[in-house]
Amino acid sequence: MKKYLALLSTILIITSCDVEEGPFITDFDSYVNPDKKVLIEDFTGHTCPNCPAAARELEAIHAIYGDQIIGMALHVTTGFAAPHTGSGKYEYDFRTKWGTDWDNLFEISNSGLPRGMINRIGVNSETHKLGKDEWASAVALELKKDIDFKIHISSDENEVTIISEVISNVSSDYNLVVCLTESQVINWQKDGQENIEDYEHNHVLRTVLVEESLSSASNLIIGQQIEKIIAFDLAVLEQANIDYSANTAINGSGNAGGWNAENISVIAYIYDNTTKEIVQVEDAHLNN
Amino acid sequence: MIKKISLTLTAFCITIIGFAQNNSGEFHGDFDLSMQSYQEDKIIGAEAADEIVLNNAYLNINYTKGNFAAGLRYESYLNALADYDPEFTGNGIPYRYATYRIEGLEITVGNYYEQLGGGLIFRSYEEKGLGIDNAMDGVRLKYSPLKGMNIKTFIGESRTHFTYSDGIFRGFDGEFNLNELLDTENKTRVILGSSFVSRYQKRENLVFKLPQNVGAYAGRLNIIRNGWNYYGEYAYKINDPSNVLVASKMNYASGNAFTQSITFSKRGFGFSAEMHRTDNMIFKSDRDKDGKAYLINYIPTLSKPHAYSLLALYPCATQANGEFGMQFDLFYKLKKKTILGGKYGTKIAFNYSRINGLNGGSSFLNDNTNYTPMLISIKGEGLYFQDINLEVNKKINKRIKTNFVIANQTYNKDLLEGHVPGDYGVLNSTILIADVSYKIKKGHSIRVELQKLNSVQLEDYSEHGGGYANGMEYAAEGDWTMGLIEYTISPHWFFVVQDMYNWGNENLEKKLHYVNLNAGFIKGSNRFSIGYGKKREGIFCVGGVCKLVPSSNGFSLNISSSF
């Protein structure tokens, strides 16, 4: 018996441990952090002939990664996005004040449309303006990153509540942006040489509800939840866009209304104020 | 699973009873019933039970004859008391065993409890107060081939509620009493021990490497000479990452822990000094599950267990993931018939304990991070818990006995209770206790407890903008007083009235009295008690393992019996 026990214990000690050596990930290429989400900002225009190809690329990436990919279409520039008033087509003005501001800030359309930003990566190194064929690889890298925040959205047609949950201790300066986008907007779009009357425009930026500092605290602590409640009047916001088109936008017409709350989504994202990188993003239907 | 176990056990019982009827073995058993009604009380946050009354009951039956023993435990949760894990539901016989000893070999099949060394790598035990029962189910062998040499090995699964966890454990322990082995009369006794345990759990992660067999080792040394006693144990656990798909949560660092203690005692005097450190030493019976039901090792707390209500209001929960702690105890009895000792002598006990976090947190290793904290760091580390207390026990005369305690405790409520920093902060409490017993006449005695707790907040989270003092998110409980009167008519009756008054609560609606009335009757080995009262939501700990007790308002009935 003594020999049996000694033998048994020796076998146990020798065989009963699996010490793993790095790298610990078995397939880095296919690894995706399931909590990480990516915002693709697609700078586009309804008379931009190559832009629908970028929109299709965005949908293809969405088809691969599902809800981890959030799209936003920003119609910018006078040449590609201004309305063609009186022509019977392209009379709608998809442009917004914020789309134009961000286009100017990040100098996207200077490089030609379509262009996009993937979580606004590379702003400081001037590598943020990506052609559509560069999006997929940039998205794959972004999805491997760890997260510092989770965002929770609850909203209706009068109020949005954003809860930013801190996942790890951070000390950078972050901003919170909350936008409304609309999908299934049927209107004209140039696609190559074709003029498509019933093109479906998705994720179109309609308005920005807030862009402000995430927290006044210099250090955010794991587990902390930062709540932001934004009350709004959808009709007032819609009118503001109409006014922007009519009074401010170059060659604008004021034909920027007709919002359908049934198709509006809330997009909330947090970006690092220093690098401008979007570190987390979330979306939800307006009436959730 | 319950049905399967019950069927097996029914056959088992019939066999045992039949065996017992034909032999002259002995049956022993004990029974315990705890019943509680739950009424809604919105102010204290107590919820009514849909069933009105909840009930836990147990019956242990053990049969012994010579070197053979067998037994079972019937458990009934219809439904489980509110402070129990709701997974305990229904009736069953989850514990049954048979064991026999022959020529130094003990064989146990079925359920058994086991602890290797101090439990740093493995402890299977039952603690009803906490709702913990991680009994093993399998086979265990113990063998003593030589005097002073004890070997045991086991294999089994760990119980979780009415089922068993996925992990299979294989363990071994050897203990060697050198004095007995060498047959020496040396006054210094030396006992060496080493243990090993391994958990097998099938690998089910396509993205990250996962060890299927996670081993843990420990070695211990116990030296005893006259009144001195030294005990030291070191434990090591290999990589044991959780089974998730997020890289930042995959921790491949090994774990380790040590505990050291030295005590000295002689008549009327004793002291002890202890320290321990634990780093990444959570060991679970199922790597995919969380909760105390799945813990399979045990890191005892380094703080004095208190029985007085306000001293135990904020108990210390061991942070197996990472902490460093130390504790010192000093006991002295002032001699009889001296100025300070008086006619009967005076007992004085001083205790100091301090537990803090590890430098920069616990060890972490993955493809992006490789961090190991300093071995020992105290100054500047986040304080988890500190307790400084002095207890004076004095018998005044044949009728009056007294016990007085003064204590100062620091309690990191956010960290120890799993809240977000800034929810409740770090509490510092000064506590005074007076406990006086008076023997009225033969068989009649009265005991009075008066307790007071004054609490202050040590942290400032004003920049986070919480709505309460110092920027806290939630109201502080603040100051408490407590009074208790216990009247005992020996040997059968006792009556207790207790009121805990939270007069310092920052939330004015919660400046409440928590009154409890209890009465009990004891006759022979039967004990009955009934009670009514309100309980505050709080943490209840046994040996550093804690559970959240929800607030409640209702009647209780307890019956216990043994034969």
Interface residues (C-beta under 8 A of the other chain):
Chain A: M1 K2 L5 L8 S9 L12 I13 T15 S16 C17 D18 V19 E20 G22 P23 F24 I25 T26 D27 S30 Y31 N33 P34 D35 K144 D146 I147 S168 S215 S216 A217 S218 I221 I222 G223 Q224 Q225
Chain B: L105 L141 Y143 P145 I151 T153 R170 F172 G174 F196 S198 Y200 L206 V207 F208 K209 L210 P211 Q212 N213 V214 G215 I238 N239 P241 L245 V246 A247 S248 M250 Y252 L365 N366 D367 N368 H419 V420 P421 G422 E463 H464 G465
